[in-house]
Amino acid sequence: MEECSDIAGVNAPTIPINHDKLDKGTNGIKTILLSEVDNERLCAPWKHSLIIKLLGKQITHQYLREKIQKLWNPTEQFPLIDMGLDYFIVKFSKEENMNKVFYV
């Protein structure tokens, strides 16, 4: 049994991988069958996160953070995770900050 953690550079809950629960899936792509509890544990840290894609010119990580802070005015500090190819994850810990973004 292996363990899976540290997804995308963020400390995620450690979940043991039971090779008996591997499924061939479709087109020979292996999948891992998760229980509802394990799925909830994996999703919980990302519950109030948004994935954004920059369009147009490239800007620095710090400049993007400042623009988000100014535009969305969240009530908390937030991690801004660079996923590459101009995709970023804005990870809020409060639902109110995530919801505020949709109504700017």
Distance bins in CASP14 RR format, pairs under 12 A and 6 or more apart:
PFRMAT RR
TARGET T0000
AUTHOR 0000-0000-0000
RMODE 2
METHOD distances of the structure
MODEL  1
1 14 0 0 0 0 0 1 0 0 0 0 0
1 15 0 0 0 0 0 1 0 0 0 0 0
1 16 1 0 1 0 0 0 0 0 0 0 0
1 17 1 0 0 1 0 0 0 0 0 0 0
1 18 1 0 1 0 0 0 0 0 0 0 0
1 19 1 0 0 1 0 0 0 0 0 0 0
1 20 0 0 0 0 1 0 0 0 0 0 0
1 21 0 0 0 0 1 0 0 0 0 0 0
1 22 0 0 0 0 0 1 0 0 0 0 0
1 32 0 0 0 0 0 1 0 0 0 0 0
2 14 0 0 0 0 0 1 0 0 0 0 0
2 15 0 0 0 0 1 0 0 0 0 0 0
2 16 1 0 0 1 0 0 0 0 0 0 0
2 17 1 0 1 0 0 0 0 0 0 0 0
2 18 0 0 0 0 1 0 0 0 0 0 0
2 19 1 0 0 1 0 0 0 0 0 0 0
2 21 0 0 0 0 0 1 0 0 0 0 0
2 22 0 0 0 0 0 1 0 0 0 0 0
2 32 0 0 0 0 0 1 0 0 0 0 0
3 12 0 0 0 0 0 1 0 0 0 0 0
3 13 0 0 0 0 0 1 0 0 0 0 0
3 14 1 0 1 0 0 0 0 0 0 0 0
3 15 1 0 0 1 0 0 0 0 0 0 0
3 16 1 0 1 0 0 0 0 0 0 0 0
3 17 1 0 0 1 0 0 0 0 0 0 0
3 18 0 0 0 0 0 1 0 0 0 0 0
4 12 1 0 0 1 0 0 0 0 0 0 0
4 13 0 0 0 0 1 0 0 0 0 0 0
4 14 1 0 0 1 0 0 0 0 0 0 0
4 15 1 0 1 0 0 0 0 0 0 0 0
4 16 1 0 0 1 0 0 0 0 0 0 0
4 17 1 0 1 0 0 0 0 0 0 0 0
4 18 0 0 0 0 0 1 0 0 0 0 0
4 32 0 0 0 0 1 0 0 0 0 0 0
4 34 0 0 0 0 0 1 0 0 0 0 0
4 38 0 0 0 0 0 1 0 0 0 0 0
4 41 0 0 0 0 0 1 0 0 0 0 0
4 42 0 0 0 0 1 0 0 0 0 0 0
5 11 1 0 0 1 0 0 0 0 0 0 0
5 12 1 0 1 0 0 0 0 0 0 0 0
5 13 1 0 0 1 0 0 0 0 0 0 0
5 14 1 0 1 0 0 0 0 0 0 0 0
5 15 1 0 0 1 0 0 0 0 0 0 0
5 16 0 0 0 0 0 1 0 0 0 0 0
5 17 0 0 0 0 0 1 0 0 0 0 0
5 41 0 0 0 0 0 1 0 0 0 0 0
5 42 0 0 0 0 0 1 0 0 0 0 0
5 45 0 0 0 0 0 1 0 0 0 0 0
6 12 1 0 0 1 0 0 0 0 0 0 0
6 13 0 0 0 0 0 1 0 0 0 0 0
6 14 0 0 0 0 1 0 0 0 0 0 0
6 15 0 0 0 0 0 1 0 0 0 0 0
6 45 0 0 0 0 0 1 0 0 0 0 0
7 13 0 0 0 0 1 0 0 0 0 0 0
7 14 0 0 0 0 0 1 0 0 0 0 0
7 15 0 0 0 0 0 1 0 0 0 0 0
7 41 0 0 0 0 0 1 0 0 0 0 0
7 42 1 0 0 1 0 0 0 0 0 0 0
7 43 0 0 0 0 0 1 0 0 0 0 0
7 45 0 0 0 0 1 0 0 0 0 0 0
7 46 0 0 0 0 1 0 0 0 0 0 0
7 81 0 0 0 0 0 1 0 0 0 0 0
7 83 0 0 0 0 0 1 0 0 0 0 0
7 89 0 0 0 0 0 1 0 0 0 0 0
8 42 0 0 0 0 0 1 0 0 0 0 0
8 45 0 0 0 0 0 1 0 0 0 0 0
8 46 0 0 0 0 1 0 0 0 0 0 0
8 49 0 0 0 0 0 1 0 0 0 0 0
8 51 0 0 0 0 0 1 0 0 0 0 0
8 79 0 0 0 0 0 1 0 0 0 0 0
8 81 1 0 0 1 0 0 0 0 0 0 0
8 82 0 0 0 0 1 0 0 0 0 0 0
8 83 1 0 0 1 0 0 0 0 0 0 0
8 84 0 0 0 0 0 1 0 0 0 0 0
8 87 0 0 0 0 0 1 0 0 0 0 0
8 88 0 0 0 0 0 1 0 0 0 0 0
8 89 1 0 0 1 0 0 0 0 0 0 0
8 91 0 0 0 0 0 1 0 0 0 0 0
9 45 0 0 0 0 0 1 0 0 0 0 0
9 79 0 0 0 0 0 1 0 0 0 0 0
9 81 1 0 0 1 0 0 0 0 0 0 0
9 82 0 0 0 0 0 1 0 0 0 0 0
9 83 0 0 0 0 0 1 0 0 0 0 0
9 89 0 0 0 0 0 1 0 0 0 0 0
9 91 0 0 0 0 0 1 0 0 0 0 0
10 42 0 0 0 0 0 1 0 0 0 0 0
10 45 1 0 0 1 0 0 0 0 0 0 0
10 46 0 0 0 0 1 0 0 0 0 0 0
10 49 0 0 0 0 1 0 0 0 0 0 0
10 79 1 0 0 1 0 0 0 0 0 0 0
10 80 0 0 0 0 0 1 0 0 0 0 0
10 81 1 0 0 1 0 0 0 0 0 0 0
10 83 0 0 0 0 0 1 0 0 0 0 0
10 89 0 0 0 0 1 0 0 0 0 0 0
10 91 1 0 0 1 0 0 0 0 0 0 0
11 45 0 0 0 0 1 0 0 0 0 0 0
11 79 0 0 0 0 0 1 0 0 0 0 0
12 38 0 0 0 0 0 1 0 0 0 0 0
12 41 0 0 0 0 1 0 0 0 0 0 0
12 42 1 0 0 1 0 0 0 0 0 0 0
12 43 0 0 0 0 0 1 0 0 0 0 0
12 44 0 0 0 0 1 0 0 0 0 0 0
12 45 1 0 0 1 0 0 0 0 0 0 0
12 46 0 0 0 0 1 0 0 0 0 0 0
13 34 0 0 0 0 0 1 0 0 0 0 0
13 37 0 0 0 0 0 1 0 0 0 0 0
13 38 0 0 0 0 1 0 0 0 0 0 0
13 39 0 0 0 0 0 1 0 0 0 0 0
13 40 0 0 0 0 1 0 0 0 0 0 0
13 41 1 0 1 0 0 0 0 0 0 0 0
13 42 1 0 0 1 0 0 0 0 0 0 0
13 43 0 0 0 0 0 1 0 0 0 0 0
13 44 1 0 0 1 0 0 0 0 0 0 0
13 45 1 0 0 1 0 0 0 0 0 0 0
13 46 0 0 0 0 0 1 0 0 0 0 0
14 38 0 0 0 0 0 1 0 0 0 0 0
14 41 0 0 0 0 1 0 0 0 0 0 0
14 42 0 0 0 0 0 1 0 0 0 0 0
15 21 0 0 0 0 0 1 0 0 0 0 0
15 32 0 0 0 0 1 0 0 0 0 0 0
15 34 1 0 0 1 0 0 0 0 0 0 0
15 35 0 0 0 0 1 0 0 0 0 0 0
15 37 0 0 0 0 1 0 0 0 0 0 0
15 38 1 0 1 0 0 0 0 0 0 0 0
15 39 0 0 0 0 1 0 0 0 0 0 0
15 40 0 0 0 0 0 1 0 0 0 0 0
15 41 1 0 0 1 0 0 0 0 0 0 0
15 42 1 0 0 1 0 0 0 0 0 0 0
15 43 0 0 0 0 0 1 0 0 0 0 0
16 32 0 0 0 0 0 1 0 0 0 0 0
16 34 0 0 0 0 0 1 0 0 0 0 0
16 35 0 0 0 0 0 1 0 0 0 0 0
16 38 0 0 0 0 1 0 0 0 0 0 0
16 41 0 0 0 0 0 1 0 0 0 0 0
17 30 0 0 0 0 0 1 0 0 0 0 0
17 31 0 0 0 0 0 1 0 0 0 0 0
17 32 1 0 0 1 0 0 0 0 0 0 0
17 33 0 0 0 0 0 1 0 0 0 0 0
17 34 0 0 0 0 1 0 0 0 0 0 0
17 38 0 0 0 0 0 1 0 0 0 0 0
18 32 0 0 0 0 1 0 0 0 0 0 0
18 33 0 0 0 0 1 0 0 0 0 0 0
18 34 0 0 0 0 0 1 0 0 0 0 0
18 35 0 0 0 0 0 1 0 0 0 0 0
18 38 0 0 0 0 0 1 0 0 0 0 0
19 30 0 0 0 0 1 0 0 0 0 0 0
19 32 0 0 0 0 1 0 0 0 0 0 0
19 33 0 0 0 0 0 1 0 0 0 0 0
20 32 0 0 0 0 0 1 0 0 0 0 0
20 33 0 0 0 0 1 0 0 0 0 0 0
21 30 0 0 0 0 0 1 0 0 0 0 0
21 31 0 0 0 0 1 0 0 0 0 0 0
21 32 1 0 0 1 0 0 0 0 0 0 0
21 33 1 0 1 0 0 0 0 0 0 0 0
21 34 0 0 0 0 1 0 0 0 0 0 0
21 35 0 0 0 0 1 0 0 0 0 0 0
21 38 0 0 0 0 1 0 0 0 0 0 0
22 28 0 0 0 0 0 1 0 0 0 0 0
22 29 0 0 0 0 0 1 0 0 0 0 0
22 30 1 0 1 0 0 0 0 0 0 0 0
22 31 1 0 0 1 0 0 0 0 0 0 0
22 32 1 0 0 1 0 0 0 0 0 0 0
22 33 1 0 0 1 0 0 0 0 0 0 0
22 34 0 0 0 0 0 1 0 0 0 0 0
23 29 0 0 0 0 1 0 0 0 0 0 0
23 30 1 0 0 1 0 0 0 0 0 0 0
23 31 1 0 1 0 0 0 0 0 0 0 0
23 32 1 0 0 1 0 0 0 0 0 0 0
23 33 1 0 1 0 0 0 0 0 0 0 0
23 34 0 0 0 0 0 1 0 0 0 0 0
24 30 1 0 0 1 0 0 0 0 0 0 0
24 31 1 0 0 1 0 0 0 0 0 0 0
24 32 0 0 0 0 0 1 0 0 0 0 0
24 33 0 0 0 0 0 1 0 0 0 0 0
25 31 1 0 1 0 0 0 0 0 0 0 0
25 32 0 0 0 0 0 1 0 0 0 0 0
25 33 0 0 0 0 1 0 0 0 0 0 0
32 38 0 0 0 0 1 0 0 0 0 0 0
32 39 0 0 0 0 0 1 0 0 0 0 0
32 42 0 0 0 0 0 1 0 0 0 0 0
33 39 0 0 0 0 1 0 0 0 0 0 0
34 40 0 0 0 0 1 0 0 0 0 0 0
34 41 0 0 0 0 1 0 0 0 0 0 0
34 42 1 0 0 1 0 0 0 0 0 0 0
34 43 0 0 0 0 0 1 0 0 0 0 0
35 41 0 0 0 0 1 0 0 0 0 0 0
35 42 0 0 0 0 0 1 0 0 0 0 0
36 42 0 0 0 0 0 1 0 0 0 0 0
36 43 0 0 0 0 0 1 0 0 0 0 0
37 43 0 0 0 0 0 1 0 0 0 0 0
37 44 0 0 0 0 0 1 0 0 0 0 0
38 44 0 0 0 0 0 1 0 0 0 0 0
39 46 0 0 0 0 0 1 0 0 0 0 0
40 46 0 0 0 0 0 1 0 0 0 0 0
40 47 0 0 0 0 1 0 0 0 0 0 0
41 47 0 0 0 0 0 1 0 0 0 0 0
43 49 0 0 0 0 1 0 0 0 0 0 0
44 91 0 0 0 0 0 1 0 0 0 0 0
44 93 0 0 0 0 0 1 0 0 0 0 0
45 79 0 0 0 0 0 1 0 0 0 0 0
45 81 0 0 0 0 0 1 0 0 0 0 0
45 89 0 0 0 0 0 1 0 0 0 0 0
45 91 1 0 0 1 0 0 0 0 0 0 0
45 92 0 0 0 0 0 1 0 0 0 0 0
45 93 0 0 0 0 1 0 0 0 0 0 0
46 79 0 0 0 0 0 1 0 0 0 0 0
46 81 0 0 0 0 0 1 0 0 0 0 0
46 89 1 0 0 1 0 0 0 0 0 0 0
46 90 0 0 0 0 0 1 0 0 0 0 0
46 91 1 0 0 1 0 0 0 0 0 0 0
46 92 0 0 0 0 0 1 0 0 0 0 0
46 93 0 0 0 0 0 1 0 0 0 0 0
46 98 0 0 0 0 0 1 0 0 0 0 0
47 91 0 0 0 0 1 0 0 0 0 0 0
47 92 0 0 0 0 1 0 0 0 0 0 0
47 93 0 0 0 0 1 0 0 0 0 0 0
47 94 0 0 0 0 0 1 0 0 0 0 0
47 95 1 0 0 1 0 0 0 0 0 0 0
47 97 0 0 0 0 0 1 0 0 0 0 0
47 98 0 0 0 0 1 0 0 0 0 0 0
48 74 0 0 0 0 0 1 0 0 0 0 0
48 76 0 0 0 0 0 1 0 0 0 0 0
48 78 0 0 0 0 1 0 0 0 0 0 0
48 79 0 0 0 0 0 1 0 0 0 0 0
48 89 0 0 0 0 0 1 0 0 0 0 0
48 90 0 0 0 0 1 0 0 0 0 0 0
48 91 1 0 0 1 0 0 0 0 0 0 0
48 92 1 0 1 0 0 0 0 0 0 0 0
48 93 1 0 0 1 0 0 0 0 0 0 0
48 94 1 0 0 1 0 0 0 0 0 0 0
48 95 1 0 1 0 0 0 0 0 0 0 0
48 96 0 0 0 0 1 0 0 0 0 0 0
48 97 1 0 0 1 0 0 0 0 0 0 0
48 98 1 0 1 0 0 0 0 0 0 0 0
48 99 0 0 0 0 1 0 0 0 0 0 0
48 100 0 0 0 0 0 1 0 0 0 0 0
48 101 0 0 0 0 0 1 0 0 0 0 0
48 102 0 0 0 0 0 1 0 0 0 0 0
49 78 0 0 0 0 1 0 0 0 0 0 0
49 79 0 0 0 0 1 0 0 0 0 0 0
49 80 0 0 0 0 0 1 0 0 0 0 0
49 81 0 0 0 0 1 0 0 0 0 0 0
49 83 0 0 0 0 0 1 0 0 0 0 0
49 88 0 0 0 0 0 1 0 0 0 0 0
49 89 1 0 1 0 0 0 0 0 0 0 0
49 90 1 0 0 1 0 0 0 0 0 0 0
49 91 1 0 1 0 0 0 0 0 0 0 0
49 92 1 0 0 1 0 0 0 0 0 0 0
49 93 0 0 0 0 1 0 0 0 0 0 0
49 94 0 0 0 0 0 1 0 0 0 0 0
49 95 0 0 0 0 0 1 0 0 0 0 0
49 97 0 0 0 0 0 1 0 0 0 0 0
49 98 1 0 0 1 0 0 0 0 0 0 0
49 101 0 0 0 0 0 1 0 0 0 0 0
50 68 0 0 0 0 1 0 0 0 0 0 0
50 72 0 0 0 0 1 0 0 0 0 0 0
50 74 0 0 0 0 0 1 0 0 0 0 0
50 78 0 0 0 0 1 0 0 0 0 0 0
50 79 0 0 0 0 0 1 0 0 0 0 0
50 80 0 0 0 0 0 1 0 0 0 0 0
50 81 0 0 0 0 0 1 0 0 0 0 0
50 83 0 0 0 0 0 1 0 0 0 0 0
50 87 0 0 0 0 0 1 0 0 0 0 0
50 88 0 0 0 0 1 0 0 0 0 0 0
50 89 1 0 0 1 0 0 0 0 0 0 0
50 90 1 0 1 0 0 0 0 0 0 0 0
50 91 0 0 0 0 1 0 0 0 0 0 0
50 92 1 0 0 1 0 0 0 0 0 0 0
50 95 0 0 0 0 0 1 0 0 0 0 0
50 97 0 0 0 0 1 0 0 0 0 0 0
50 98 1 0 0 1 0 0 0 0 0 0 0
50 99 0 0 0 0 0 1 0 0 0 0 0
50 100 0 0 0 0 0 1 0 0 0 0 0
50 101 1 0 0 1 0 0 0 0 0 0 0
50 102 0 0 0 0 1 0 0 0 0 0 0
50 104 0 0 0 0 0 1 0 0 0 0 0
51 80 0 0 0 0 0 1 0 0 0 0 0
51 81 0 0 0 0 1 0 0 0 0 0 0
51 82 0 0 0 0 0 1 0 0 0 0 0
51 83 1 0 0 1 0 0 0 0 0 0 0
51 84 0 0 0 0 0 1 0 0 0 0 0
51 85 0 0 0 0 0 1 0 0 0 0 0
51 86 0 0 0 0 0 1 0 0 0 0 0
51 87 1 0 0 1 0 0 0 0 0 0 0
51 88 1 0 0 1 0 0 0 0 0 0 0
51 89 1 0 1 0 0 0 0 0 0 0 0
51 90 0 0 0 0 1 0 0 0 0 0 0
51 91 0 0 0 0 0 1 0 0 0 0 0
51 98 0 0 0 0 0 1 0 0 0 0 0
51 101 0 0 0 0 0 1 0 0 0 0 0
52 59 0 0 0 0 0 1 0 0 0 0 0
52 64 0 0 0 0 1 0 0 0 0 0 0
52 65 0 0 0 0 0 1 0 0 0 0 0
52 67 0 0 0 0 0 1 0 0 0 0 0
52 68 0 0 0 0 1 0 0 0 0 0 0
52 71 0 0 0 0 0 1 0 0 0 0 0
52 72 0 0 0 0 0 1 0 0 0 0 0
52 78 0 0 0 0 0 1 0 0 0 0 0
52 80 0 0 0 0 1 0 0 0 0 0 0
52 81 0 0 0 0 0 1 0 0 0 0 0
52 82 0 0 0 0 0 1 0 0 0 0 0
52 83 0 0 0 0 1 0 0 0 0 0 0
52 84 0 0 0 0 0 1 0 0 0 0 0
52 86 0 0 0 0 1 0 0 0 0 0 0
52 87 1 0 0 1 0 0 0 0 0 0 0
52 88 1 0 1 0 0 0 0 0 0 0 0
52 89 1 0 0 1 0 0 0 0 0 0 0
52 90 1 0 0 1 0 0 0 0 0 0 0
52 91 0 0 0 0 0 1 0 0 0 0 0
52 98 0 0 0 0 0 1 0 0 0 0 0
52 101 0 0 0 0 1 0 0 0 0 0 0
53 64 0 0 0 0 0 1 0 0 0 0 0
53 82 0 0 0 0 0 1 0 0 0 0 0
53 83 0 0 0 0 1 0 0 0 0 0 0
53 84 0 0 0 0 0 1 0 0 0 0 0
53 85 0 0 0 0 1 0 0 0 0 0 0
53 86 1 0 1 0 0 0 0 0 0 0 0
53 87 1 0 1 0 0 0 0 0 0 0 0
53 88 1 0 0 1 0 0 0 0 0 0 0
53 89 0 0 0 0 0 1 0 0 0 0 0
53 90 0 0 0 0 0 1 0 0 0 0 0
54 60 0 0 0 0 0 1 0 0 0 0 0
54 61 0 0 0 0 0 1 0 0 0 0 0
54 63 0 0 0 0 0 1 0 0 0 0 0
54 64 1 0 0 1 0 0 0 0 0 0 0
54 67 0 0 0 0 0 1 0 0 0 0 0
54 68 0 0 0 0 0 1 0 0 0 0 0
54 80 0 0 0 0 0 1 0 0 0 0 0
54 82 0 0 0 0 0 1 0 0 0 0 0
54 83 0 0 0 0 0 1 0 0 0 0 0
54 84 0 0 0 0 1 0 0 0 0 0 0
54 85 0 0 0 0 1 0 0 0 0 0 0
54 86 1 0 1 0 0 0 0 0 0 0 0
54 87 1 0 0 1 0 0 0 0 0 0 0
54 88 1 0 0 1 0 0 0 0 0 0 0
55 85 0 0 0 0 0 1 0 0 0 0 0
55 86 1 0 0 1 0 0 0 0 0 0 0
55 87 0 0 0 0 0 1 0 0 0 0 0
56 86 0 0 0 0 1 0 0 0 0 0 0
57 63 0 0 0 0 0 1 0 0 0 0 0
57 64 0 0 0 0 0 1 0 0 0 0 0
57 86 0 0 0 0 0 1 0 0 0 0 0
58 64 0 0 0 0 1 0 0 0 0 0 0
58 82 0 0 0 0 0 1 0 0 0 0 0
58 84 0 0 0 0 0 1 0 0 0 0 0
58 85 0 0 0 0 0 1 0 0 0 0 0
58 86 1 0 0 1 0 0 0 0 0 0 0
58 88 0 0 0 0 0 1 0 0 0 0 0
59 65 0 0 0 0 1 0 0 0 0 0 0
59 66 0 0 0 0 1 0 0 0 0 0 0
59 67 1 0 0 1 0 0 0 0 0 0 0
59 68 0 0 0 0 0 1 0 0 0 0 0
59 80 0 0 0 0 0 1 0 0 0 0 0
59 82 0 0 0 0 0 1 0 0 0 0 0
59 86 0 0 0 0 1 0 0 0 0 0 0
59 88 0 0 0 0 0 1 0 0 0 0 0
60 66 0 0 0 0 1 0 0 0 0 0 0
60 67 0 0 0 0 0 1 0 0 0 0 0
60 80 0 0 0 0 0 1 0 0 0 0 0
60 82 0 0 0 0 0 1 0 0 0 0 0
60 88 0 0 0 0 0 1 0 0 0 0 0
61 67 0 0 0 0 0 1 0 0 0 0 0
61 68 0 0 0 0 0 1 0 0 0 0 0
61 79 0 0 0 0 0 1 0 0 0 0 0
61 80 1 0 0 1 0 0 0 0 0 0 0
61 81 0 0 0 0 1 0 0 0 0 0 0
61 82 1 0 1 0 0 0 0 0 0 0 0
61 83 0 0 0 0 0 1 0 0 0 0 0
61 84 0 0 0 0 0 1 0 0 0 0 0
61 86 0 0 0 0 0 1 0 0 0 0 0
61 88 0 0 0 0 1 0 0 0 0 0 0
61 90 0 0 0 0 0 1 0 0 0 0 0
62 68 0 0 0 0 0 1 0 0 0 0 0
62 69 0 0 0 0 0 1 0 0 0 0 0
62 80 0 0 0 0 1 0 0 0 0 0 0
62 82 0 0 0 0 0 1 0 0 0 0 0
63 69 0 0 0 0 0 1 0 0 0 0 0
63 70 0 0 0 0 0 1 0 0 0 0 0
63 80 0 0 0 0 0 1 0 0 0 0 0
63 88 0 0 0 0 0 1 0 0 0 0 0
64 70 0 0 0 0 0 1 0 0 0 0 0
64 71 0 0 0 0 0 1 0 0 0 0 0
64 72 0 0 0 0 0 1 0 0 0 0 0
64 78 0 0 0 0 0 1 0 0 0 0 0
64 80 1 0 0 1 0 0 0 0 0 0 0
64 81 0 0 0 0 0 1 0 0 0 0 0
64 82 0 0 0 0 1 0 0 0 0 0 0
64 86 0 0 0 0 1 0 0 0 0 0 0
64 87 0 0 0 0 0 1 0 0 0 0 0
64 88 1 0 0 1 0 0 0 0 0 0 0
64 89 0 0 0 0 0 1 0 0 0 0 0
64 90 0 0 0 0 1 0 0 0 0 0 0
65 71 0 0 0 0 0 1 0 0 0 0 0
65 72 0 0 0 0 0 1 0 0 0 0 0
65 74 0 0 0 0 0 1 0 0 0 0 0
65 77 0 0 0 0 1 0 0 0 0 0 0
65 78 0 0 0 0 1 0 0 0 0 0 0
65 79 0 0 0 0 1 0 0 0 0 0 0
65 80 1 0 1 0 0 0 0 0 0 0 0
65 81 0 0 0 0 0 1 0 0 0 0 0
65 82 0 0 0 0 0 1 0 0 0 0 0
65 88 0 0 0 0 1 0 0 0 0 0 0
65 90 0 0 0 0 1 0 0 0 0 0 0
66 72 0 0 0 0 0 1 0 0 0 0 0
66 73 0 0 0 0 0 1 0 0 0 0 0
66 80 0 0 0 0 0 1 0 0 0 0 0
67 73 0 0 0 0 0 1 0 0 0 0 0
67 80 0 0 0 0 0 1 0 0 0 0 0
67 88 0 0 0 0 0 1 0 0 0 0 0
67 90 0 0 0 0 0 1 0 0 0 0 0
68 74 1 0 0 1 0 0 0 0 0 0 0
68 77 0 0 0 0 0 1 0 0 0 0 0
68 78 1 0 0 1 0 0 0 0 0 0 0
68 79 0 0 0 0 0 1 0 0 0 0 0
68 80 1 0 0 1 0 0 0 0 0 0 0
68 88 0 0 0 0 1 0 0 0 0 0 0
68 89 0 0 0 0 0 1 0 0 0 0 0
68 90 1 0 0 1 0 0 0 0 0 0 0
68 91 0 0 0 0 0 1 0 0 0 0 0
68 92 0 0 0 0 0 1 0 0 0 0 0
68 97 0 0 0 0 0 1 0 0 0 0 0
68 100 0 0 0 0 0 1 0 0 0 0 0
68 101 0 0 0 0 1 0 0 0 0 0 0
68 104 0 0 0 0 0 1 0 0 0 0 0
69 75 0 0 0 0 0 1 0 0 0 0 0
69 76 0 0 0 0 0 1 0 0 0 0 0
69 77 0 0 0 0 1 0 0 0 0 0 0
69 78 0 0 0 0 1 0 0 0 0 0 0
69 80 0 0 0 0 1 0 0 0 0 0 0
69 90 0 0 0 0 0 1 0 0 0 0 0
69 97 0 0 0 0 0 1 0 0 0 0 0
70 104 0 0 0 0 0 1 0 0 0 0 0
71 90 0 0 0 0 0 1 0 0 0 0 0
71 100 0 0 0 0 0 1 0 0 0 0 0
71 101 0 0 0 0 1 0 0 0 0 0 0
71 104 1 0 0 1 0 0 0 0 0 0 0
72 78 0 0 0 0 1 0 0 0 0 0 0
72 80 0 0 0 0 0 1 0 0 0 0 0
72 90 0 0 0 0 1 0 0 0 0 0 0
72 92 0 0 0 0 1 0 0 0 0 0 0
72 96 0 0 0 0 0 1 0 0 0 0 0
72 97 1 0 0 1 0 0 0 0 0 0 0
72 98 0 0 0 0 1 0 0 0 0 0 0
72 99 0 0 0 0 0 1 0 0 0 0 0
72 100 1 0 0 1 0 0 0 0 0 0 0
72 101 1 0 1 0 0 0 0 0 0 0 0
72 102 0 0 0 0 0 1 0 0 0 0 0
72 103 0 0 0 0 0 1 0 0 0 0 0
72 104 1 0 0 1 0 0 0 0 0 0 0
73 96 0 0 0 0 0 1 0 0 0 0 0
73 97 0 0 0 0 1 0 0 0 0 0 0
73 100 1 0 0 1 0 0 0 0 0 0 0
73 101 0 0 0 0 0 1 0 0 0 0 0
73 103 0 0 0 0 0 1 0 0 0 0 0
73 104 0 0 0 0 1 0 0 0 0 0 0
74 80 0 0 0 0 0 1 0 0 0 0 0
74 90 0 0 0 0 1 0 0 0 0 0 0
74 91 0 0 0 0 0 1 0 0 0 0 0
74 92 1 0 0 1 0 0 0 0 0 0 0
74 93 0 0 0 0 1 0 0 0 0 0 0
74 94 1 0 0 1 0 0 0 0 0 0 0
74 95 0 0 0 0 0 1 0 0 0 0 0
74 96 0 0 0 0 1 0 0 0 0 0 0
74 97 1 0 1 0 0 0 0 0 0 0 0
74 98 0 0 0 0 1 0 0 0 0 0 0
74 99 0 0 0 0 0 1 0 0 0 0 0
74 100 1 0 0 1 0 0 0 0 0 0 0
74 101 0 0 0 0 1 0 0 0 0 0 0
74 104 0 0 0 0 0 1 0 0 0 0 0
75 92 0 0 0 0 1 0 0 0 0 0 0
75 93 0 0 0 0 0 1 0 0 0 0 0
75 94 1 0 0 1 0 0 0 0 0 0 0
75 95 0 0 0 0 0 1 0 0 0 0 0
75 96 1 0 0 1 0 0 0 0 0 0 0
75 97 1 0 0 1 0 0 0 0 0 0 0
75 98 0 0 0 0 0 1 0 0 0 0 0
75 99 0 0 0 0 0 1 0 0 0 0 0
75 100 0 0 0 0 1 0 0 0 0 0 0
76 90 0 0 0 0 0 1 0 0 0 0 0
76 91 0 0 0 0 0 1 0 0 0 0 0
76 92 1 0 0 1 0 0 0 0 0 0 0
76 93 1 0 0 1 0 0 0 0 0 0 0
76 94 1 0 1 0 0 0 0 0 0 0 0
76 95 0 0 0 0 0 1 0 0 0 0 0
76 96 0 0 0 0 1 0 0 0 0 0 0
76 97 1 0 0 1 0 0 0 0 0 0 0
76 98 0 0 0 0 0 1 0 0 0 0 0
76 100 0 0 0 0 0 1 0 0 0 0 0
77 90 0 0 0 0 0 1 0 0 0 0 0
77 91 0 0 0 0 0 1 0 0 0 0 0
77 92 0 0 0 0 1 0 0 0 0 0 0
77 93 0 0 0 0 1 0 0 0 0 0 0
77 94 0 0 0 0 0 1 0 0 0 0 0
77 97 0 0 0 0 0 1 0 0 0 0 0
78 88 0 0 0 0 0 1 0 0 0 0 0
78 89 0 0 0 0 1 0 0 0 0 0 0
78 90 1 0 1 0 0 0 0 0 0 0 0
78 91 1 0 1 0 0 0 0 0 0 0 0
78 92 1 0 1 0 0 0 0 0 0 0 0
78 93 1 0 0 1 0 0 0 0 0 0 0
78 94 0 0 0 0 1 0 0 0 0 0 0
78 97 1 0 0 1 0 0 0 0 0 0 0
78 98 0 0 0 0 1 0 0 0 0 0 0
78 100 0 0 0 0 0 1 0 0 0 0 0
78 101 0 0 0 0 0 1 0 0 0 0 0
79 88 0 0 0 0 1 0 0 0 0 0 0
79 89 1 0 0 1 0 0 0 0 0 0 0
79 90 1 0 0 1 0 0 0 0 0 0 0
79 91 1 0 1 0 0 0 0 0 0 0 0
79 92 0 0 0 0 1 0 0 0 0 0 0
79 93 0 0 0 0 1 0 0 0 0 0 0
80 87 0 0 0 0 0 1 0 0 0 0 0
80 88 1 0 1 0 0 0 0 0 0 0 0
80 89 1 0 0 1 0 0 0 0 0 0 0
80 90 1 0 1 0 0 0 0 0 0 0 0
80 91 1 0 0 1 0 0 0 0 0 0 0
80 92 0 0 0 0 0 1 0 0 0 0 0
81 87 0 0 0 0 1 0 0 0 0 0 0
81 88 1 0 0 1 0 0 0 0 0 0 0
81 89 1 0 1 0 0 0 0 0 0 0 0
81 90 0 0 0 0 1 0 0 0 0 0 0
81 91 1 0 0 1 0 0 0 0 0 0 0
82 88 1 0 1 0 0 0 0 0 0 0 0
82 89 0 0 0 0 1 0 0 0 0 0 0
82 90 0 0 0 0 0 1 0 0 0 0 0
82 91 0 0 0 0 0 1 0 0 0 0 0
83 89 1 0 0 1 0 0 0 0 0 0 0
83 90 0 0 0 0 0 1 0 0 0 0 0
83 91 0 0 0 0 0 1 0 0 0 0 0
89 98 0 0 0 0 0 1 0 0 0 0 0
90 97 0 0 0 0 1 0 0 0 0 0 0
90 98 0 0 0 0 1 0 0 0 0 0 0
90 100 0 0 0 0 0 1 0 0 0 0 0
90 101 1 0 0 1 0 0 0 0 0 0 0
91 97 0 0 0 0 0 1 0 0 0 0 0
91 98 0 0 0 0 1 0 0 0 0 0 0
92 98 1 0 1 0 0 0 0 0 0 0 0
92 99 0 0 0 0 1 0 0 0 0 0 0
92 100 0 0 0 0 1 0 0 0 0 0 0
92 101 0 0 0 0 1 0 0 0 0 0 0
94 100 0 0 0 0 1 0 0 0 0 0 0
94 101 0 0 0 0 0 1 0 0 0 0 0
95 101 0 0 0 0 0 1 0 0 0 0 0
95 102 0 0 0 0 0 1 0 0 0 0 0
96 102 0 0 0 0 0 1 0 0 0 0 0
96 103 0 0 0 0 0 1 0 0 0 0 0
97 103 0 0 0 0 0 1 0 0 0 0 0
97 104 0 0 0 0 0 1 0 0 0 0 0
98 104 0 0 0 0 0 1 0 0 0 0 0
END
